[in-house]
Amino acid sequence: MNKKLCILDIETTGFEPEDSEILELYILKVINEEVVDEFYSLFKPSQKIENSHIHGITDEKVQNAPLFKEMDQKIINFVEDAVLVGHNIDYFDLKFLNFYLERPLKNKTIDTVQLSRNKLSNKIVNHKLITIAEYFNVSKPTHSAKDDVITTFEIYKKLSSIE
């Protein structure tokens, strides 16, 4: 079976899509556990960025970036029919993507938060990305979409190998 995954992460101006925007998106395309492609973009929001202290993305960094809607079709085409993998993807990333994309993604998802709860349950104090990364001794997340995707992918592989 050809297992196609797209591990993704976004950085945003806030916590709810109705009053926040996507600033950064990184997607790693993996087929049969081999990285085959990647998608990366910063996006220029319509409002001033107030939370740069979290992800390091400033108004200056995005001044020449495309608007999210300009990349809409590229994103939809990139993920195609892949299973989408992310940390809290069902309750955060997908909520934003489906709010801003011209048509919602209907892809199956694997949320590493849920996977961690199922496989590690009470072995760790919480199921934050940093906590799981420390538990497995893999690269730590930094609130940069690219770094966090790498961490999520490493965690996904470790969690998937647990019986």
HUQUI-V720877 format. One record per pair of residues at least 24 apart in sequence whose ideal C-beta (glycine too) atoms are under 10 Angstrom apart, sorted by sequence separation. I is the first residue (numbers start at 0). J is the second residue. D is the distance in Angstrom with one decimal. If there is no record, write none. Layout:
I,J,D + I,J,D
This chain:
4,28,7.5 + 5,29,7.5 + 20,44,3.9 + 40,64,7.0 + 41,65,8.3 + 42,66,6.5 + 43,67,8.4 + 82,106,6.5 + 83,107,7.2 + 84,108,7.3 + 85,109,8.0 + 86,110,7.4 + 87,111,8.0 + 88,112,8.2 + 89,113,7.6 + 3,28,7.3 + 4,29,4.5 + 19,44,8.4 + 20,45,6.7 + 40,65,6.6 + 42,67,4.5 + 74,99,9.3 + 75,100,6.3 + 80,105,9.1 + 81,106,6.4 + 82,107,4.8 + 83,108,4.7 + 84,109,4.7 + 85,110,6.7 + 86,111,4.7 + 87,112,5.0 + 88,113,9.4 + 132,157,9.7 + 3,29,7.4 + 4,30,7.7 + 20,46,6.9 + 22,48,6.8 + 42,68,9.1 + 43,69,9.3 + 74,100,6.6 + 75,101,7.7 + 78,104,6.5 + 80,106,6.8 + 81,107,8.7 + 82,108,6.9 + 83,109,7.4 + 84,110,8.0 + 85,111,7.0 + 86,112,5.9 + 87,113,9.1 + 128,154,7.3 + 131,157,8.3 + 2,29,8.1 + 3,30,5.1 + 4,31,9.4 + 19,46,8.7 + 40,67,8.5 + 42,69,8.5 + 74,101,9.9 + 75,102,7.0 + 79,106,8.3 + 80,107,8.9 + 82,109,6.0 + 83,110,9.2 + 84,111,6.8 + 85,112,9.0 + 86,113,10.0 + 131,158,7.9 + 2,30,7.0 + 3,31,8.3 + 4,32,8.6 + 6,34,9.3 + 18,46,9.0 + 20,48,8.9 + 22,50,9.1 + 42,70,7.2 + 67,95,9.4 + 71,99,7.8 + 72,100,9.1 + 75,103,9.8 + 78,106,6.2 + 86,114,9.4 + 1,30,6.4 + 2,31,5.7 + 22,51,9.3 + 40,69,9.3 + 67,96,9.4 + 70,99,9.9 + 71,100,5.7 + 72,101,7.7 + 75,104,7.3 + 86,115,8.6 + 1,31,6.6 + 2,32,7.6 + 4,34,9.9 + 19,49,9.8 + 40,70,5.6 + 70,100,9.6 + 71,101,5.2 + 72,102,9.8 + 74,104,8.7 + 84,114,9.0 + 0,31,8.8 + 5,36,9.2 + 6,37,9.7 + 7,38,8.4 + 10,41,8.9 + 11,42,9.7 + 19,50,8.9 + 23,54,7.0 + 68,99,7.2 + 71,102,8.8 + 3,35,8.7 + 5,37,9.7 + 10,42,9.5 + 12,44,5.6 + 22,54,7.1 + 23,55,9.7 + 38,70,8.7 + 67,99,5.3 + 68,100,8.7 + 5,38,8.4 + 9,42,9.4 + 11,44,8.8 + 12,45,9.6 + 13,46,9.5 + 23,56,6.0 + 40,73,8.3 + 66,99,10.0 + 67,100,8.5 + 68,101,7.5 + 12,46,6.6 + 22,56,4.9 + 40,74,8.4 + 12,47,8.7 + 13,48,9.9 + 22,57,9.8 + 38,73,7.3 + 12,48,5.8 + 13,49,8.0 + 14,50,9.5 + 38,74,6.9 + 11,48,9.8 + 12,49,6.8 + 13,50,6.8 + 23,60,9.2 + 10,48,10.0 + 12,50,6.1 + 22,60,8.7 + 23,61,8.5 + 38,76,9.6 + 119,157,9.7 + 11,50,8.2 + 12,51,9.5 + 22,61,6.4 + 38,77,4.7 + 87,126,9.0 + 111,150,9.4 + 115,154,7.4 + 118,157,8.9 + 119,158,7.5 + 10,50,9.0 + 13,53,10.0 + 37,77,9.1 + 38,78,8.3 + 86,126,8.7 + 87,127,9.2 + 111,151,5.7 + 114,154,8.3 + 115,155,9.7 + 118,158,5.0 + 12,53,9.7 + 23,64,8.9 + 36,77,7.6 + 86,127,8.5 + 87,128,8.3 + 111,152,9.3 + 114,155,7.1 + 117,158,8.3 + 118,159,8.6 + 11,53,9.4 + 12,54,9.5 + 22,64,8.4 + 86,128,4.9 + 115,157,9.6 + 118,160,9.4 + 119,161,7.8 + 10,53,7.9 + 11,54,8.4 + 24,67,8.2 + 111,154,5.5 + 114,157,9.8 + 115,158,6.1 + 118,161,4.6 + 10,54,4.3 + 12,56,8.9 + 111,155,5.6 + 114,158,4.7 + 117,161,9.1 + 118,162,9.0 + 9,54,9.9 + 10,55,8.7 + 11,56,9.5 + 22,67,8.9 + 86,131,8.2 + 113,158,9.9 + 114,159,7.6 + 10,56,6.0 + 20,66,9.4 + 21,67,5.3 + 24,70,8.0 + 86,132,9.8 + 109,155,7.1 + 111,157,9.8 + 115,161,9.9 + 20,67,6.9 + 111,158,6.6 + 114,161,9.1 + 26,74,7.7 + 111,159,9.6 + 21,70,9.7 + 28,77,7.1 + 109,158,9.4 + 24,74,7.0 + 28,78,8.1 + 109,159,8.7 + 26,77,6.1 + 28,79,8.9 + 30,81,8.6 + 26,78,6.7 + 29,81,8.4 + 92,144,9.7 + 21,74,9.9 + 24,77,9.8 + 28,81,6.7 + 29,82,9.7 + 86,140,8.0 + 26,81,9.0 + 29,84,8.4 + 26,83,8.6 + 27,84,8.9 + 42,99,9.2 + 9,67,9.9 + 26,84,9.9 + 26,85,9.5 + 86,147,7.1 + 85,147,8.9 + 86,148,9.1 + 85,148,8.1 + 88,151,8.8 + 84,148,9.0 + 86,150,8.0 + 87,151,9.7 + 86,151,4.9 + 85,151,6.2 + 7,74,9.3 + 84,151,6.7 + 85,152,10.0 + 24,92,8.7 + 84,152,7.4 + 86,154,7.5 + 5,74,9.9 + 86,155,8.9 + 7,77,9.6 + 84,154,9.7 + 85,155,9.2 + 7,78,7.7 + 21,92,9.1 + 24,95,9.3 + 84,155,5.5 + 5,77,7.3 + 24,96,8.1 + 5,78,4.7 + 4,78,9.9 + 5,79,8.2 + 7,81,9.7 + 21,95,5.5 + 3,78,9.4 + 5,80,9.8 + 6,81,9.4 + 16,91,9.4 + 20,95,8.4 + 21,96,7.5 + 84,159,9.8 + 3,79,7.6 + 5,81,4.2 + 6,82,9.6 + 7,83,6.2 + 8,84,9.9 + 9,85,8.6 + 15,91,10.0 + 19,95,7.6 + 3,80,7.1 + 4,81,5.8 + 5,82,7.4 + 6,83,8.0 + 7,84,7.4 + 8,85,6.0 + 14,91,8.0 + 17,94,9.9 + 21,98,8.9 + 3,81,4.3 + 4,82,5.2 + 5,83,5.3 + 6,84,4.5 + 7,85,5.2 + 8,86,7.2 + 16,94,5.8 + 20,98,9.7 + 21,99,6.0 + 2,81,9.1 + 3,82,6.9 + 4,83,7.7 + 5,84,7.0 + 6,85,6.6 + 7,86,9.8 + 8,87,9.5 + 9,88,9.5 + 15,94,8.3 + 16,95,4.7 + 19,98,9.4 + 20,99,7.6 + 21,100,9.8 + 2,82,7.5 + 4,84,5.3 + 5,85,8.9 + 6,86,9.3 + 8,88,8.5 + 11,91,8.4 + 14,94,9.7 + 15,95,8.9 + 16,96,8.8 + 7,88,7.2 + 11,92,9.1 + 14,95,9.6 + 16,97,8.2 + 17,98,7.4 + 6,88,9.2 + 9,91,7.8 + 13,95,9.8 + 16,98,3.6 + 8,91,9.4 + 9,92,5.1 + 15,98,9.1 + 16,99,6.8 + 8,92,6.6 + 9,93,9.5 + 11,95,6.1 + 7,92,6.2 + 9,94,10.0 + 7,93,9.1 + 9,95,5.8 + 55,141,8.4 + 56,142,9.3 + 9,96,7.1 + 54,141,8.7 + 55,142,7.2 + 56,143,8.6 + 54,142,4.5 + 55,143,6.9 + 56,144,9.3 + 7,96,8.2 + 53,142,5.7 + 54,143,6.7 + 9,99,9.7 + 52,142,9.7 + 54,144,8.1 + 50,142,9.9 + 54,147,9.6 + 5,104,9.7 + 5,106,7.7 + 7,108,9.9 + 3,106,10.0 + 4,107,10.0 + 5,108,9.9 + 6,109,9.1 + 41,144,9.1 + 40,144,9.4 + 4,109,7.7 + 6,111,9.0 + 39,144,7.5 + 39,145,6.6 + 37,145,8.5 + 39,148,9.4 + 37,148,8.6 + 34,149,10.0 + 25,143,8.1 + 26,144,8.8 + 27,145,8.6 + 34,152,8.3 + 23,142,9.7 + 25,144,3.8 + 26,145,10.0 + 8,128,9.2 + 23,143,7.6 + 24,144,6.1 + 25,145,4.5 + 32,152,9.7 + 23,144,4.5 + 24,145,9.9 + 25,146,8.7 + 27,148,5.2 + 22,144,8.7 + 23,145,8.4 + 25,147,7.8 + 26,148,7.3 + 27,149,7.6 + 21,144,9.7 + 25,148,4.9 + 29,152,7.1 + 23,147,9.9 + 24,148,9.6 + 25,149,8.9 + 27,151,8.8 + 32,156,7.4 + 27,152,6.1 + 29,155,9.3 + 29,156,9.6 + 32,159,9.5 + 8,140,8.7 + 10,142,6.7 + 10,143,7.4 + 8,142,9.3 + 10,144,5.3 + 8,143,8.6 + 9,144,6.2 + 10,145,9.9 + 8,144,4.5 + 7,144,8.0 + 8,145,7.9 + 10,147,8.4 + 8,146,8.6 + 9,147,9.3 + 8,147,4.3 + 9,148,9.9 + 7,147,9.5 + 8,148,4.8 + 6,147,9.5 + 7,148,6.4 + 8,149,9.4 + 6,148,5.1 + 8,150,8.9 + 5,148,9.6 + 6,149,8.5 + 8,151,6.5 + 6,150,9.7 + 7,151,8.4 + 6,151,5.5 + 6,152,4.7 + 6,153,9.8 + 4,152,8.4 + 6,154,9.8 + 6,155,6.8 + 4,155,8.0
